[in-house]
Amino acid sequence: MHITLGISLEKTRLMQTKIDDFVKKMTDLLHLERDAELEFTQAELNATSIIYAKSEKAVQPVDYLLTHGQAQEQHDTICNLEVISSTTGLSGLHLVLFRVEGNHKLPPTRFSPGDMVCVRTCNSQGEVATSCMQGFVHNLSEDDCTITVAVNSRRGDPTFSKLFGKSVRLDRIQALADAVTYERNCEALMLLQTRGLQKRNASIGVVATLFGDKEDVKLEQNNLIDWGGSEVHDEALLERHNYNFDTSQSKALALALNKKRPVLVIEGPPGTGKTGLLSYLITCVVRRGERVLVTAPSNAAIDNIVEKLSSTGLNIVRVGNPSRISQSVASRSLGEIVTRRLEKFTGEFERKKYDLRKDLKHCIQDDSLASGIRQLLKKLRKDYKRKEKETIMEVLSNAEVVLSTNIGAADPLIRGSGSFDLVIIDEAGQAIEPSCWIPILQGKRCILAGDHRQLAPVVLSREAIEGGLGISLLERASLLHDELLTTTLTMQYRMHDAIASWASNEMYDGLLKSSPSVASRLLVDYPFIKATWMTQCALLLLDTRMPYGSLNIDCEESLDPAGTGSFYNNGEADIVAQHVLSLVQCGVPPTSIAVQSPYIAQVQMLRDRLEEHPLASGVEVSTIDSFQGREADAVVISMVRSNSFGAVGFLGDSRRMNVAITRGRSHVAVVCDSSTIRNNAFLARLLHHIRQHGQVRHVEPGS
């Protein structure tokens, strides 16, 4: 390695020591996280849910675990379901169709097809009454009303029969679902340690940059005149796709297109056009003959990029579990591409197999002849498997862009298809670092794109969080070598400046500027929307606390009686519904309005309230976490917390609130008890900003 990069043997040894220490630390943290997942899962399966008292001095769970309520907020449990019907599927599995009691929509959930689940009956408080019946999610309806689970039980099973006519609870079994994730993360760390600095490792430059000294990286920069950037642009491509990049985007492209720059971090604050930039970058890189691996921590994020690339004419292949790939991009999946390629061959295979089986029936008495036919059938199947394998490798080897999740990039099919010239990890701020090394070690260069000032990686173990597992590689790399590896997109094209300026000053050191095209755009500027004080207000505080200090009736927080540990606020739900209806009556389309809350119990209550009003049909209601990466013309946020001791829970997480506020284009309304919320310094500054740059209304339910 020291010969390859011109670094002394002594420094190479120091670098290897750094890697060894890093791998040991991360492996230990992964083990802690794995233990936390297993402990949490066992607690769930043993029905040891923690029921909270109505105070902050509630019973606490095992020290290193998140509370049951916090896990509920992470969308791993659905309660109060009822069985609608059941049918028998493949291998005798029962496909059971569930819906929420009372015909409500499903709550926000991280459940997706293929996830392992535990099915049990429960009482009205969510306490389980039967042992766990395992299965997996088969389907989630498009209207979010039903979920189908393939249950590992056969007809007549007494446990299965107990589901009918009872309240049912589903728990996503993280430990089982994440066993492969844990193993692949550990494997990536092992490969980093044993091969990272080997001469034949394609990613040796990336490894050296991320574990080397600042002086060595600066020396490399000084010795290469063009290390800072490249001005290679495809003018025809720019014109055809109507790309018009600003100064910060052009700088990011120039740096990203430079083959001699091993690592680049692209920080993309809300609304700065990161995804469009990556799409253009990938197209440019492929057109100059390079091969690209694109990954992201979630299936949704990677499918979003697949959609963006679908119109570029590139040969792209999406690799992953077919049940977790969005239908909108399924035609780009490896499975469907291979199926199309083998269509003629498969037809011929089925015809020959049919003929041989037919012949076998006629000569069943002739052992010698029957044995020969069986051998032919065996050879036929082998030939088909060989052809299928050849086709898979051909599709992947010829792909210009391969896309998968970070964990999915460990698939032997991807690793066996050859190395990549460039690896791009999108939404890298939401991925734990070990998972990023899975794709990184397969490419010569690496680009990390995302925003570490939005939601962080999900880590259950408190001890693992304290040890640093929650710090993404994007965040770590952005601070390395005097931020030499980082470039930031600084022009946003989404929000009114009153909204964006809060995020800019609070989260981005004042660097985020608003494009003139959106800086003063209010709801009233949209077609068919009436001019009212509401549609001419970009930031609005709807305060449930009166000017003289009293709290409006029914506006205090309450704990979910189902025992989830989640909070709801009945008065705030009424106020949100009133405000949404007022916006609709002003001409704002319901589909242009999004309602958010950090608490799942409040989300369910808000959905119930809005379902009572036909005018609000089409308004999306979700948790803050599930709305990251999306936007709406008008956003209404219910903060929920209202208590005498000033507890705000995870509302005080600046990254979560950054996501919430920056989803709105032209109108953001915050519904809260200012007396409680201002006890947190960060949230107090948010309220101050709204008072300075927006409007305040003291409201009560029914007003």
N, C-alpha and C positions, 0 to 999 in steps of 0.2 A: 504493500500500500504506500509506504513512504517513497518508493521509487516512482510509482504511478503519479502521485500528486505532488511530489517534490517536498514532502514534509519529512523531517528528521525521524530516525528510528525511535529516538527517545520520546518525541511528541506522539508518535504513533502508539507507543506503549501507554502513555498517559491517557490517550484517547480510549484505548481498549479498557483501561481501568475504569474510566468514566462510564463506559457502556456496561461493564460488568456490574458496577454499583447500581446503575439505573435498572438493569434487568432484574437484579435481586430485589430491589425495592418494589418495582412494579409487580413482580411475581407474587411477593408477599401481600401486596394490596389486593391483587386479583383474588388471592386465596381468602382474604378477609371478606371481600365482596361475595365470593361464592358461598362462604359460610353463612353470611347474612341472608342470601337468597334462600338457602336450604332451611335456615331457621325460620324465616318468614313463611316459607311454603309449608313447613311442618306445622307451624302455628295455625295457619289457615286450614290445613287438612284436619287438624285436631279440634277445629272450631274453638280456638282460644282467642276469640275476638275480644278486644279491650273496649269495654263500655265506659265512656267518659262521664264524669259528673259535670254539672254546669258551673265549672270554675276553671281557672287556669291551674289549680292545684290538683289536677286529675292524676289517676293512676298512670304510671309511665311504663312502657314496654322495656324489653331488654335494651341495655344501654346503646349497643351498636346498631340497633334497628331503627328505621323510621317508624313512626306510630302507624297503627292500622288506619287511622283517619287519613294520614298523608299518603299511604298507599292507595287508599280509595280515591284521593284527588289525582293520583297518577293513572286512574282509569283501569285498574286491574280487577275490579269487582262489579258485577251487576246484580242487584237484589230485586225482590218483588216481581219475579217472572212467573208466568203460568204457561202450561203446556197447551198448545192449540191442537197439534196433531203429531203423529209419528208414522214413518214409513220404513220399510226394510231396504237397506242399501247393499252395496257390495260387501262380501265377506260376512254377511249376517249382521252388520252394524245397523243400529237403529238411528235414523235421521229424525231428530226431535225438533219440532218447530216451537220456539218460545216467543212470547210477547210480554211487554210490561203490563201488569194488572191495571185495569182501567183504560186500556187501549191508548196509553201514553206512548210517546216515542222513547227509544232507548236513550239512556244517559250518555254523555260523552265517554268514549271508551277507547282503549288501546288494543282491544281485541281485533284480530284479523284472521282470515282463513288460514288454517294450518296450526293455529295456536292450541297448545294443550290446555284443557280446562278441567276443573273439578265441579261436578254437578251435585247439589245437595238441596234438600228442602230446608226451609227456615221459618221462623215465626215473624211476626210483624216488626220486631226489633232487629231482624237480620241474624238472630242467633240460630245456628244450624241444628237440625233435628235428626238427620240421617247421616250415615257414613258417606265418604266420597265415592262418587262414580266417575271414573275418568273418561274423557273423550277429547274431541278436538273440534274447533270451529269449522263448520262446513261452508257457511254462507252468512253474510249480513245483507239484509234487504236494502235496496237503494233508497227507500223512503225512511230508513232508520227506525222502522217499527218492529221488525222481527229479526231473530237470530236463529240459525239452524245449527244444531250440534250433533255430530256423529258420536253416539254413546257406545262404549264397549260393554254392551249388555244385550242379552237375547230375550225375545218375547217370553213372557212368563216369569222372568226374573222378579222376585218379590221387591227388590230394591228399586228396580225400574218402575214397577207398577205403582209405587208409593209417590211418584212424581205427579201423577194425575190428580187434579183438584186441589193441589197444594201450592203454597208460595215457594218458589225455587230461587236459588242463588247460584250464580256462576262465578268462579274464581279462576283467573288466568294463572296457570301454574308456571311461574317464571323459572324455577329451578330446573324443571324438565326441559322447558323450551330453550333455556340458555346453556345447557350442557355443552353443546357444540360451540357456542360463542366463547365460553370459558376456555375450552381446549384450543381453539384456534388463536385466541389472544396469547395464550401461553406459548404456543408453537411459534408465533411471530416473534416473541421476545427471544426465544431460543435461537432462531435463525439470525436475528440481529446480532446476538452475542457471538455466534460461531462463524458467521459468514459476512457480517457487516463490513469489515475492513479487508476482506480478501480481494485480491486483484481481479478475480473473475466475476466479482459481484457487480452487476450493472449499476446498482445504486450507491456505489462506494463514495461518489462525490456528495450525495445527499447526506449520507451517514457522517462523513467528515465535517460537513458544514454544520450539522446540528449537534455534533459532539466535540467539535474542534474549538481552538482558542479564537478569541476575537481578533488577535493580531494576525493569525493565519488567514482568516477570511478577508480581512482588510488588505493583506498583502496580495491575495488573489485578485481582489478588485482593482488594486493599483496596477498590477501587471497586465491586466486585460483592458484595453481601451474601450472595447465594446461590451464590457461586463454589465454596464449600467442599463443598456437598452438596445433595441433594434427598431428600425423604422420600416420594417417590412409590412405593408398593408396591401390587401387585395381591393383595389378601387372598384372593380366590377362587382365584387361581392358586397361592398359597402353600399353601392347604388341599388343593387337588386333587392337587398333586404332592408333598405331605408335606414341603415345605421348612421347615426350622427353622434360621434363620441365627444364628450367634453374633455377638458385638459387632464383631469385625474384618471379618466378611463383610458385615454390615449397613452398616458404614462404607464399604466398597468399593463396594457397590451404590449407596449414596447419592451418592457421588462420580461413579460411572460414569453414573448417570441424569441428571446435571446437563448440560443442553445447552450451557451457557456455559463449561464446562471443556473446552478444546481437546485436552488430552493427559492421559491417566492411565496410570500404570504400576501394575499389580497383581502384586506379588511373591507367588507361591504356593509356599511350601516343601512338602516331601513330605507328602501326606495331609491337606492343608488344604481340600480340596473345591473347587479352582479350576474344574474342568470343569463341575461342577454349578452353580456360581455363574454362569459364563458362559452356560450354557443358560438359566437363569432371566432373566438380564439381557437376552439377545437377545429372549426372548419379551416382556418388558416394553416394550422399545424398539419392537418391531414393533407392539404393540398400541396404542401412541400415535401410530402412523402413520409411523414412520420406516423407512427402507430400510437394510439392513446388508450389508456385505461382510466375510466371515470368512475369514481365511487362516492358514496355518501353514507351516513350512518343509518338512514332509514329507507325503506322501499318507496315511500311517498316522495322523498326528496330526489331519489335517482330517477323515478318515473317522470318527474317534472322535467328533468333534463332531457330524457328520451323524447318527450313531447316537443321540446324546443328544437331538438336536432332532427326530428322526423321530416321537416320540410327542407333540409339542407342538401339532400341528395347523397349524403354520405352512407357508406356501408356500415351500419351500426347493429350491434347485437346486444340485447339485454339478457343477462344470465341471472337465474334465480329460481326459487320455488314458484312454479306456475300459479299456485293458489294465492300468492302474495304480490303478483304483478298486476297492475291496474289493467282493466279491460281495454282502456283507451290506447295502450301501447303493447297489448298482447301480441300483435302481429310482428313486433320487432323482437320477440323473445326467442331464445335459442330453440326451445321446444317446438314452437310453431314453424320457424324457418326450416328446421330439420324435417318436420312432418311434411311440409310442402315439397321439399327436395326429394323425399322418399316416396311420394305419392304413387308414382308409377311402379316403383320397385315393390312397395308394400302390396299393391294390388296383385302383382304377379306372385308374390310370396303367399298371399292368402289363397289364391287360386290353386297353386301347387299343393299347399297344405291340405286344402279341401279334397283335392283329387287323391292324395296319398291316404288320407283318413278313410276315404270312401273305399279305396282298394284294400285297406287293412280290414275293414269289416267283412269283405268278401273272402278273405283268405285266412280268417282267424283260426281255422283248424289246421292250417299248414304252418307249423312252428318256424320252419326254415324261411319261408317266404315272408311271414309276418315279422320275423326278426330283421330281415333285410329292409322291409318298409320302415320299421322303427328307426333303423340306422339312417335311412334317407331323411326321415323327419328330423332327427337329431342334427344331421348335417345342414338341413335347410334352416333350422333355427340358428345354428352357429353362423351360417353365411349371412343371415339377416342381422344378427348382432354385430358381426364384423363390418358389414356395410353401414350400419347405423353409427358405429364408432368412427369409421372413416369419414362419414358425412359430418358428424359433429366437429371433428378436428379440422376438417376442410373449411367449415363455416367460420369457426373461431380463428383459424390461421389467416383467413382472407379478410377478416373484419378489420376495418380501419379504426373503429371505435368500439371497445368492449365496455359495457356498463354493468355494475353490480353494487350491492351494499359492500361496506368495508369487510364484513365477515364473509360475505359471499365470494370475495376475491380470493379466498383461500381454497376455493373449489379446484380440485386437481385438473379439471378441464381448462380452466383459465391459466393455471400455472404451467400446464403442459403445452400451451399454445405459443410459447415464446415470450421474450421480454418486450417491454414497451419503451418507446422513446420518451414518453411523458405520462406521468400519473397526476390526475387532478382529483382532489378530494373536496367536494362541495359540502357546505354546512359542517365544516370541520370543527367548529366551535362546540358542536353538540356530541362529539365523539370522544371517548376516552383514548388516550394516546396509544396504548398497546394495539387497539384495533386499526389505527392508521398505519402501523408498520406492516400490516398484511399486504396492502397494495403498494406501499412505498418501495418495499424490497424487490418489486418486480419491474421497476422502471429506472431510467437513467436520470430523469429530472422529476421534480415534484412541485406542484402548486397547491397550496392550502388556501381555500376560499371560505369565507364565513364571517362571523361577527361574535367575538367572545364576550361582547357586552349584551348579548341576548341570552336565551336560555342555555344553561350549561349541561354537560352530560348528566344523565340520570344515574346516580349511585346510591344504593340502599345503605351501605355500611357507613356509620358516622366516623368510625376509626379510619376507614379507607379514604373518606373525604378529607379528614384532617391530615392524612399522609400524602395527599396530593393527587389521588386518582381522579378527582373531579376537575383537575386542571387539564384542559385540552392541549394537544400539540400545537394547535393554532395559537393559543394564548402564549405558550412557552416560547415558540419560535418567533412570535411577533416582538418579544422583548430581548431576543438574543442579539449580541454584537452591535449594541447601540441602535437597535431597530433597523439595521442595515438590510435585513431580509424582507422588510415590510413596505408595502405601499397601500394607501388608503383612498377609497373612492369618496369624494367629498361633496358631490353635488347630488341632491335628492330631487326626485321628480314625482313624488307622491303627495306630500302634505302641504297644507297651508302653513305659512311661516310661523304662525303663533304656536302651532303644534310642534313643528320641527325645531324651533329655537329652544324649546325646553329640552328635547333630546340632545341637541347639539351642545348646550351648555352643561347639562347634567352628566352626560355619558361620553361625549366625544370632544371634550376640551375646546369647544367652540368652533371646531373645524367643519362641521356639517352645514353647508349652505343650501338655500332653496332656489331652485330654478325659477326664473321669472314666469314661466308657464304655469306654475302651481302656487307660487308664493302668496298670492292674494285671492285664490280661487275659493269661493264660498258656495254653500248649497244653492243660494239664490242665483248663482251664475249658470246652473244647469237648466236645460230646457224644461218648461212646464212647472217649475217650482215657484211658489208664491214668495213675495218679499215680506218677511216678518222678522221680528227681532231674533227669532230662533234660527231662521235660515241665513241670517247675516252674522251669526256668531260661530266662530271657529272653536273656541274653548268655553265650556260651560261647567260650572260647579252647581249641582243640585244638592244643597245641604239639608240634611234632616234635622240638624240642630238649629234652633231658633236664635236670633241675634241676642236675646236676653239669657240664653244658656240652657233652656229646657229642651229635651229631646221629644220629638213628635211621637204621638201614641203609636205603638206597634212597630217602631223602627229600631228596636233593640235586636241584637243577634240572638239566635237560638241554635241549640245543638240538634242535629238530625236525630229524631226519635228511633230511626232504624239502627242506631248504634254504629254508624259508619265513622263517627268522629268529625264529620263535615259540619259546616255552619250554614245557616240560611237566615234571611232577614225578610220577613213578610212585608213590612212597610216599604222597604226598598224595592221589592218586586212590584208592588202596586205603582210606585213612582216611575219605575222603568217602563212599565206597560203604558202609563199615561203619556210619557214623553215620546215613546215610539209612535203611539197613535197620533200625537200632535204633529210629528214629522210627516207621517203618511198623509194627514189631512192638509199639510202644506204642499203636497205634491211629490214628496220624496218616495220613490218606488220601494216597497218593502224589501225587495231583493238587493237594494243598495244599502240596507241597514244591517249592522251586526251588533249583537248584544253579547257582552263578555262578563264573566265573573271568575275569580280564582277558585271558587268552591263549587263542587259538583252538586251538592244539595240545593244550592241557590240556582244553578243552571237548570235543574229539573223543575224547580218552582217557577222560574221565569218562563220556561217552555209551557208549563201549565197555564200561566196567566195569559200568555199571548195566544195560546190556542183557543181561548175564550172569545177572541176578537177576530172575525173573518178578515177585517182590514189589514191585520198584521200577518196574514198568510204569506210566507216567503221570507220573513225575517229569520236570519240565522242566529241561533243561540248556542254558545259553546264556552268551554273553559278558555282561559288565556293561553295556556300551554298548547292546546290543540289548534289555535288560530295563528301560530307563528308561521311566517312566510306568506300570509294572505293579507288582504286589505278590503276596505269598504268605504263608500262615500261618507257614511255617518256611523259612528261607533258609540255605543252607550255602555258604560262600565259600572257594575254594581260591586262596591267594595265589601259590603256585608258587615264587617266588624264594627260593633258598637257596644262598648262596655265601660264600666266605671274605673277599671284599672289600666286602661290605655294599651291593651294587648292587641297587636295587629297581625300576629302570626307571620306567614310567609308573604304577606303584602309588602313587608319591608325589603324583600329581595329586589334590588334595583333592576336586575336584568329582566325579571318577570314584568315589572311595571313598564319598563322600556318597550317590551313587546306589546303590552296592552295599549299604551297611548299612541304608538306609532303605526297602528293598523288603520287609523282614520285619515281619510284624504282631506275632507273639508269641514268636519264637525266631530268633536269628541266631547261627550258629556260624562262627567264623573258623578255618580250618586254615592254619597257617603255621609257619615257622621264626622264632621270636621274636628270635633272635640277629641274623639278617639284617634283619628288618623294622624293628627298633628303631633302626637306623642312620639312619632318616629321622625327623626330629623330629615331624612330623605323625602318622606311623604309630605312633611311640612313645607319643604321647598317647592314641591309640586303644587300644593294648594296656593302658595304665594304666587307662583308663576301664573296660575289661572286667574287669580284676582288682579294681577297686573296686566295680563294680555287677553283676558276673556271677560266673562260675566258670571255673577253669583246670584242664585235664587234660593231663598229659604223655602222649602216645600214640605208638604205633608201629604200622606195618602188621600186621594180624593180631591186634592186642590186643583 
